[in-house]
Amino acid sequence: MTFLPQPFEPCEPCDPPGCVVLAMPGEIDFCNAAGLLPLITTAVEQHSDGLRLLVLDLSSTRFMDSQGVRLVAAVRHRLPDHAQLRVVAVPKGVPSRVLELSGLRRDVPVHDNLAEALRTGSGTAGDGTAGSGTAA
């Protein structure tokens, strides 16, 4: 049985100003994806005034199905216009492959690691500079 993670608590001292990093759970599937969206939305709303970048960190996520893709797409559509969404996924991991197969990587930059995702000017969807990760 999959349990919902504890409410997200972004690590403000570690995050650059205007940036929120949310570590995602080990699995994102039918059992928990719907419950994650309100948690992410709440974190975004708490930082909405100065939010420039939201990073969903999937580096600890071992399993993700189509519900994870739907979750990332829903987050993308709910972000304020002035905020960017980036995803961190282990290059040969399941989430990276699922994002590749779904085509969502074309719309949301996916990076190999958190440092790359946080790097200033590290690219937005469509500019060709997003993560160097490759699909498995």
Summary of the structure (lengths in Angstrom):
residues: 136
radius of gyration: 13.5
end to end distance: 27.1
largest distance: 40.1
contacts: 424
relative contact order: 0.16
helix: 32%
strand: 15%
